[in-house]
Amino acid sequence: MHILERRKTTLQNRLAELEGRLHGIDKTLVTHNTRDWEEAAVEREDDEMLEDLGNAGKAEIARIHAALKRIDEGEYGFCVKCGEEISEERLDVLPDTPFCRKCSP
Protein backbone atom coordinates (compact mmCIF):
# COMPACT_ATOMS: atom_id res chain seq x y z
CA MET A 1 0.00 0.00 0.00
CA HIS A 2 1.30 3.43 -0.93
CA ILE A 3 2.31 5.54 2.09
CA LEU A 4 -0.26 8.26 1.36
CA GLU A 5 -3.04 5.66 1.17
CA ARG A 6 -1.81 4.18 4.44
CA ARG A 7 -1.86 7.59 6.11
CA LYS A 8 -5.37 8.28 4.78
CA THR A 9 -6.56 4.93 6.14
CA THR A 10 -4.94 5.67 9.51
CA LEU A 11 -6.67 9.05 9.66
CA GLN A 12 -10.04 7.58 8.65
CA ASN A 13 -9.75 4.83 11.27
CA ARG A 14 -8.89 7.35 13.97
CA LEU A 15 -11.81 9.53 12.87
CA ALA A 16 -14.22 6.61 13.19
CA GLU A 17 -12.81 5.78 16.63
CA LEU A 18 -13.19 9.37 17.85
CA GLU A 19 -16.71 9.72 16.49
CA GLY A 20 -17.69 6.52 18.34
CA ARG A 21 -16.20 7.84 21.56
CA LEU A 22 -17.95 11.19 21.19
CA HIS A 23 -21.26 9.44 20.65
CA GLY A 24 -20.67 7.49 23.87
CA ILE A 25 -19.74 10.65 25.76
CA ASP A 26 -22.84 12.47 24.53
CA LYS A 27 -25.02 9.52 25.50
CA THR A 28 -23.50 9.38 28.99
CA LEU A 29 -23.90 13.12 29.55
CA VAL A 30 -27.66 13.05 28.95
CA THR A 31 -28.55 9.98 31.01
CA HIS A 32 -28.14 11.25 34.58
CA ASN A 33 -31.21 11.25 36.84
CA THR A 34 -29.67 11.05 40.30
CA ARG A 35 -31.55 12.64 43.17
CA ASP A 36 -28.85 11.99 45.75
CA TRP A 37 -26.71 15.13 46.24
CA GLU A 38 -23.45 13.27 46.81
CA GLU A 39 -23.93 11.12 43.73
CA ALA A 40 -24.94 14.18 41.73
CA ALA A 41 -21.71 15.94 42.75
CA VAL A 42 -19.63 12.95 41.65
CA GLU A 43 -21.58 12.74 38.40
CA ARG A 44 -20.95 16.45 37.77
CA GLU A 45 -17.20 15.97 38.24
CA ASP A 46 -17.31 13.01 35.87
CA ASP A 47 -19.34 15.06 33.40
CA GLU A 48 -16.76 17.84 33.44
CA MET A 49 -14.02 15.33 32.66
CA LEU A 50 -16.11 13.82 29.85
CA GLU A 51 -16.82 17.28 28.44
CA ASP A 52 -13.08 18.03 28.38
CA LEU A 53 -12.42 14.73 26.61
CA GLY A 54 -15.23 15.50 24.19
CA ASN A 55 -13.81 18.93 23.39
CA ALA A 56 -10.35 17.45 22.82
CA GLY A 57 -11.91 14.82 20.57
CA LYS A 58 -13.77 17.46 18.57
CA ALA A 59 -10.54 19.40 18.06
CA GLU A 60 -8.76 16.27 16.86
CA ILE A 61 -11.66 15.48 14.51
CA ALA A 62 -11.33 18.94 12.99
CA ARG A 63 -7.58 18.40 12.48
CA ILE A 64 -8.23 15.02 10.86
CA HIS A 65 -10.83 16.47 8.49
CA ALA A 66 -8.34 19.18 7.52
CA ALA A 67 -5.62 16.56 6.93
CA LEU A 68 -7.97 14.46 4.78
CA LYS A 69 -8.82 17.58 2.78
CA ARG A 70 -5.10 18.27 2.26
CA ILE A 71 -4.68 14.68 1.03
CA ASP A 72 -7.54 15.11 -1.45
CA GLU A 73 -6.08 18.42 -2.66
CA GLY A 74 -2.54 17.04 -2.98
CA GLU A 75 -1.20 19.33 -0.25
CA TYR A 76 -0.71 16.74 2.51
CA GLY A 77 2.80 16.42 3.89
CA PHE A 78 3.72 20.04 3.27
CA CYS A 79 3.78 22.68 5.99
CA VAL A 80 0.88 25.11 5.67
CA LYS A 81 3.05 27.89 7.07
CA CYS A 82 6.36 27.64 5.19
CA GLY A 83 5.55 25.13 2.44
CA GLU A 84 8.44 22.83 3.32
CA GLU A 85 7.93 19.09 3.33
CA ILE A 86 6.97 17.61 6.71
CA SER A 87 9.25 14.74 7.69
CA GLU A 88 7.91 11.20 7.47
CA GLU A 89 8.93 10.66 11.09
CA ARG A 90 6.79 13.60 12.21
CA LEU A 91 3.84 12.38 10.15
CA ASP A 92 4.24 8.91 11.64
CA VAL A 93 3.70 10.41 15.10
CA LEU A 94 1.27 13.21 14.18
CA PRO A 95 -0.46 12.21 10.93
CA ASP A 96 -2.88 15.15 11.15
CA THR A 97 -0.24 17.85 11.68
CA PRO A 98 -0.28 20.76 9.23
CA PHE A 99 3.14 22.04 10.36
CA CYS A 100 6.76 21.01 10.01
CA ARG A 101 8.79 20.78 13.19
CA LYS A 102 10.25 24.28 12.92
CA CYS A 103 6.86 25.96 12.32
CA SER A 104 4.96 24.00 14.94
CA PRO A 105 3.33 26.30 17.50
N, C-alpha and C positions, 0 to 999 in steps of 0.2 A: 504494500500500500504506500502510495506517495506520502511524503511527510505532511504536506498541506492537508490532504484528505484525512490523515490520522489526527492532526490537530483539530480539524473541523469536527470529527467524530468525538474527540475528547470534550470539546466545548459543548456539543449537543447533549452528550451524556450528562455532563455536569449541570447543564440547564434543566434537564428533565429531573435530576435528583433534587435540585434546589426548588423547583416548582412543586414537587411532591412534598418536600419539607414545609414549604410555605402554606400549602393547603392544610397540612396537619396542624400547623401553628394557628392558623385562622380558625380551624374547627375547635381547637382546644380553648381559644380565647372567648368563644361565644357560648361555651357549655357550662359555665359556672352558675350554680343556684344555691350556694351555701348560705345558711342563715346564722351559723355559728361565727361570732366575731373573730375568734382566734384563727379558725380555718380560713375565713375570708381574708385576713391579713396575710397569711401564708400564700394563699392563692394570688393575691395582688402582687406580692413579691415575685412569684413565679411568672405571673403575667408580664411584669416589667422585663424580666429576663427574656421571655419569649418574644416580646415586642422588639427588644434590641437585636435578637437573633434574626427576626423577620426583616428588620430594616437593613441589617448587614447582607442578608440574602437578596433583598431587592436591589441593593447597590451592585452586588456581584452579577445578578441577572442582567442589569443594564450594561455592565462591562462586557458580558458575554455576547449580548445582542450586538453591541458595537463591534466586537471582534469578528463576529460572523458576517456583519455587513462589510467590514474591511476585507474579509476573505472573498466575498462575492464581487467586490469592486476591484480586486487585485492589489489592494494596498496593505494587506496583512504582512506583518513582519518588518514593517518600516515605521520608524518613529514618527508620530504625528507632529512632533515639535521641530525636529531638525532634519527629518527625512532620511537619516542614516538607517542602515539595516540593524534590526534588533538581533542580538546573538541567539543562536539556537539554544544555548544553555539557559538563557533567561526565559525564552519561550517555553522550554521544558518545565520550568518552575512556575511561571506566570503566563499561561497561554493566552490570557485575555488582556495582557498589558499593551497599552498603546505607545509606551515610551521605551527608549533605550536606557541603559543603565545611567548614562551621564545626564539625561534629561528627566529622569524619574524624580517626582516631587518628594 
